[in-house]
Amino acid sequence: AMNQAVPELSKPQVRQAIKWAIDYDAIAKNITPNTWKVAQAFLPSGLPGALTDEPFHKDVAKARALLAEAGLPNGFPVTLDYNSAPPYSDIAQKLQADLADIGIKVSLIGGENKQVVTKSRARQHQLVMKVWGTDYFDPNSNAQTFCEDPDDGDGTKLKSMAWQSHYQDKELTDMADQAAKELDGAKRIAMYQKMQRLSQERGPFVFMLQQVETAVMGKGVSGFTI
């Protein structure tokens, strides 16, 4: 997540540049094999309407061009808060290396997960790497937290992930609210798919990985689904 209170991160081209700087496949293959897979939308596979394609890959030239377009051809310094436990510590180091390739100098701030969560909830982070799980089996759970920020003030009742990063997007906020009330299932799915695309295009969240649930079964077991 990129805090929009940081001037550089508030530029849409910078948000896109960061998304194009990361080698998602290398992280999944070399750091989280069989435990986390590449996922690049705010709805995880398994939820209705989830987009499972992977529009982003590491493209240094494209990312550098986007930074130049933002008026930052030489990059800028930024901090990244993360859970210092594995595999997150290894992923953070890989992110540091990938962003260095486009001129963004990342200072790593490792800590216990509680510290990272507390700091980001207080909106004191610049970049932060966190794990998020849906609260219930409906697209609204994630759509609300990553899209809705109707009141960016400290006294708001909805302290979503969007709010935590000062991300106000009226179109996405309104769409999330409307989709939650839509009674036509097909229309709802279409709305959530459009919202995921808009989030990928301009949101401050880089969705990288989805955890893979695993189970050990005896040889005679078949037909089991997690």
PyMOL commands that set and color helices and strands:
alter all, ss='L'
color gray80, all
select helices_A, chain A and resi 8-10+12-21+24-31+60-69+88-100+113-121+140-147+161-164+170-181+185-202
alter helices_A, ss='H'
color red, helices_A
select strands_A, chain A and resi 36-38+77-83+105-111+127-128+209-211
alter strands_A, ss='S'
color yellow, strands_A
deselect
rebuild
show_as cartoon
